[in-house]
Amino acid sequence: MNISAPSFPAAALSAASPARTQASGELSPEEAEQLRALKTRDREVRQHEQAHQAAAGGLATSGANYSFQRGPDGVNYAVGGEVSLDVSPGRTPEETLRRARQISAAALAPAEPSGQDLAVAARAAQMARRAEADLAASTDGSIARPDIAARTPLLIYAEPRPTKSSLIDVRA
């Protein structure tokens, strides 16, 4: 699963033409505004992904991955990102319930969750409901054989993509 910061349209940042002052090498007013916007976006994206990473704990399968845009100063700035999470169910309904709650917490960790983050949280809620139903169906609180549906990996993609891993791709 990848939980991500919303993508930032490159057109919003590249409206200014690269026209540096000839002799001094200084940025034009348009480039200075573009640079300010890129720096702000970079900070927002990194904070967003850091919140996902911190809440994911052991479910994170990688660090944050970023997409970058080169600014008028020649530096790359993060304009989008994602954190991959293992969303496979646990061996027991109890473990699945704990994992679903942590997935939801990771998806909703940023101050402003993206639409894709909300979709992951909704899928985690479904996973939790299945685990709770399995727990309620058992007489002693445990099930020897979890429901087949509970063992199916959650896959959320903006576009259908084949995969063999139990990851959700959350891109916004």
N, C-alpha and C positions, 0 to 999 in steps of 0.2 A: 504494500500500500504506500502510496506517496501522498502525503498531505502537503499542500503547497500554498504559497502566497499567490494572490491573484496576479496574473501577468499584467505587465504595464505596456500599453501600446507604444511601440517604438516611434510611431508617427508623432506622438505627443511630445517626445523628447528631441526629435530630429527635425523639427520645423524650421529651425534656424539654419541658414547656410553657413558653412565654415568660412568665415571671412575675418581672419585675424588682422589686427592692425599691422600693416606691412613692416615697419621698421622695428617696433618694440616687441613684437611677438605676443602682445597682450590679447586677451579675449575680447571679442566684440560684445556689446550689450546683449545680443541675442544668444551668443555662446555662453555668456556668464549666467543667463537665466536657465539655459539648458543644463549647465553644470550644476546649478543649485537644485534643479528638479531631479537630476540623476543622483546627487548625494542624498537627498531626502528619500528617494525611492530605495536606494541601497540600504539605508538605515532601517526603513520599514520592513523590507524583505528579510533582512538578516534577523531582526527582532522576531518577526513572524515565525521563521523557521526554527529559531532558537527556542521559542515557546513550545513548538511541536516536539522538538528533540528532548527538551527537559521533561516534559510530561510523559513521553513515550517510554522512558526508562529502558528496560531490557527488551522491549518489543521493537526498538529501532534496529533496523538491519544495516543502516549506513548513516553516515553524517549527512548534513544537508548538501544537496546538489543545487547549484545556482546556474541561471542563464544570465549572461552579461551583455552589456552594450558599452561600446567604447565612447567615452566622453570627448568633448572638444580639447581636453587637456591630454589626451592620449591614454588615460587610465580607464580600465574596465570597471563598470559599476553593475552590481546585481540588480536586475529588473524583474526576476522571477525565481522561484525556488521550490524545492520539494524535499521531503523527508520520507524515506521508505520504512514501513512498519510490517512486521510479521503479524498477519491477522488470522492465522490458522487457529482452529478451536483447540481447547485443552483436551487432555485425556479423560477428564471427568466433567460433568456438568458444572461442578463448583469451580474448577479451573477455567472452563470456558466463560463462566460468568465473570470471574475476576479479569480475564483478558479482555472481554467485551467492554467492561467498565474502563479499563486503562486505555483501550483504543478510543473510546468516546472522549475521555479526558484529554488525550493527545490531540484529537481532531479539533476540540473546542478550546484548546489552550490559548491561542492568540487572542488579543483584545478584539480583533475584528475577523472572525472566521470567514473564509471564502465560501462560496456556494458549494464547492467540492468538499470542503471541510465539513459542512453541514450534512452533505450526502453520506460521508463516511460515518459521521456520528449516528445518522439514522440507520445505517446498515449494522453498526455495532449494537444499537438498541434492539434490532431484530435478532441478532445473535444472542443477546442477553435474554430476550423473551423465550427463545427456544431452549436455552439452558435452564431457565426457571421452570418451564413446562416439563422438561425432563426431570428436574428435581421434584416437582409436585407429583409426577406420575410414579415415582419410585416410593416404595413403602418405607425404606430405611434411610432415604436421603442420598442414596448412590445408585448408579445404574451400571451394570456390568458391561453393557454394550451401548454406547451413545448412539443416538439417532443418526442415521446416514446423512441426513440434511445438515446436521450440526457439524459434520466432518468435512463438508464441502467448503473449499476456500472462498472467501469473499473477494470478488473481483469487481472493481469499479474503475471504469475508464471513460474518458470523454468520448473516445472512439473505440469501437471494438478492436481489441488486440489480443492475439493468441498468446498464452503464457502457460508455462508448466509450474511456475512457482505459486506460492500462496501469498501473493502480494496484492494490495489494492493500490491503484494509481489514482491519486487525487490531485488533479491539476485545476487551477482556476485562473 
